[in-house]
Amino acid sequence: MKKIIKEIKLFFIGKTPECKKGTATWKAELYEIIFESDTIRGKIFDVILLFFITLSTLIIMLESVPGISSKIGFWLYILDWWVTISFTVEYILRISTAKKAKKYSTSFYGIIDLLSIIPTYLSIFFVKSHFLSIIRILRLLRVFRIFKMGTYIDESNSLLISLKRSKRKIFVFLYFIIITTLILGSLMYVIEGGRNRNSFSSIPQSMYWAVVTLTTVGYGDVAPTTVLGKIIASGIMILGYSIISVPAGLLSAEYRRNKKNELNVKKCNFCNTINNEADAIYCKHCGHILNEPIKDNAKNN
């Protein structure tokens, strides 16, 4: 029995070479478990964490269903608080064991970790605010790091880079849309305002109609009644189809350009490194001259 207890203790607490020398601390042990996914204990911790994140998301979804909430709403409420307290303890441990606490707290994951626990505490003062805890689902992005899905991370980075490089073009496009919406809304207010006061009662209301029509959503709650208004509305609908494709075209063009640049690299024949820059002369990994053939004796060695 003592041996089993000892094995369990070693599994969760562990002993590194530093521990044997007496230099490691409990913070180092917790840091390895919480932040390192390469170790067995770290991977187990992350998998358990992903389970809790999925469970909490399911709880929030079930609480929003009236039929389920009326039957087991109290137990879902208790479970939600239990998970939130667990996440709070985990967040405190991350802050206290991180090598650079400020850097972690201001990082993407640090902000998401904090935002995932705040809504439940706000629910004490604001009703239904705990449903905002659904943001916890973003914590599942750690699955790429835990299971070494590097290819997915590279693809997401390429998408983010493409979005960043095309941000000015997208900003100009959005500015154009705002100006267009303002002009079309004012025009429809002048045309429809006299006969259709209920639908086009003001320029902001007419702008709302222009946005809905321009994006081809078409709720139908506001509609023109005059002949001229219907003609303009038809033109806006046709214009909407062409406008929708603009942001996608800008983003896809940058994405293709990035992929082309990634393919325009040199491979080292000596160490097989394939991510050398196109204008590189020497391999950045082994220092061997790029594009130089390998001699037979080098291959044998």
ZINORHU-V180590 format. One record per pair of residues at least 24 apart in sequence whose C-alpha atoms are under 6 Angstrom apart, sorted by the first residue. I is the first residue (numbers start at 0). J is the second residue. D is the distance in Angstrom with one decimal. If there is no record, write none. Layout:
# ZINORHU-V180590
I_J_D, I_J_D
This chain:
# ZINORHU-V180590
26_96_5.3, 30_96_5.6, 36_145_5.7, 56_133_5.8, 83_116_5.8, 161_253_5.1, 161_254_5.2, 180_206_5.8, 180_209_5.8, 184_209_5.7, 212_236_5.9, 213_239_4.5, 214_239_5.5
